[in-house]
Amino acid sequence: MDPKNPFGGERRGYHHGSLKDALLDAARSLLAERGPAGFTLAEAAKLVGVTAAAPYRHFTDRNALIGELARRGFEQFGARLAHAWDDGRPDPQTALSRMGTEYLAFSRDEPGLYTAMFNTMAALSAPPTGSSAEKPLETLRSAARRVLRRRGALEGGAKELALEIWAMSHGVAMLALAGRLDPRDAESDPAVILGSGVAALVEMAVRRGGAD
């Protein structure tokens, strides 16, 4: 087997038994290696070992393939964040911190999926990707509400706080993926940077919410 083609080098055309999933796996690998502009449908087909025309049985174009990959990515991402949140146990602040750790772990473990998920704003708003993307955001909103409630602040600022935390988490994750942050260095450890940043955002939200 060609080491550059882990899916098998034989061209099996339209009779590939699980072509759709194989193409998604190929796209995930190519995105992780090259970034959002780093592959074509023809390259994904070549990696799988089918003809260049075969992917069109399942995807109208490259963007459709990335959209499906993004949808699956958000489903996995949402499940992992919800598991990390664990209904705010043992307390909301600890659970929120755990979500941050899981956010970075997902982006590190699944760079191809993460790249697909945030490839374009259109993917975030278009169904069914948009509905999948809403689930992890709602988990984050719930966490923000619980944290503010615990601190005695108004819960009306939860949406703003959730978006701020997501923006900061995404920025830290992208810098880590780009090699600009190093967990081996205390001054550039992404987990430490994210933890202190989220703590600062929570404090600002508490002040905005009128807590003492």
C-alpha angles and dihedrals in degrees: 000000000000107000088218090056108051090169094065131273099239114107106233099172117198094344095074104134098220102016097150095054092042091054091049090051090049092049091049090054093046093048091050091050102039110016130239096314094043105098147034131211088255091057091049089050091050091051090052092045102244135115121281089248096054098081091062089073087073108018130043092209144337093283091056090054092049090047092055091046089051092050092053090044093054091049091055092041092051092049092051093048092048090050091049091049091052092186091301098299130194087005134333097252094051091046091049090053089051089053090055091053090050092048091058092043092054094050090048095045096043109031092155094053092042092052091050092048094056099030096113137000088233090065091054093054101036120091132276092018091049094057090048090051091051094062098067090042090054090051088053091048090052090050091049091050092051093047092050092046090051089052093049095247128134112274092217089089093059095099093052092046092048092053091047091052092047092049092050093045091051092049093050092045092051093048089050092049089050090054094246093120126051124200089204090063115072091209095053103030105138092212092054093045092049093045094052092042094052091046089055092049091051091051091051091048091050090053091048089050094056100247120151 
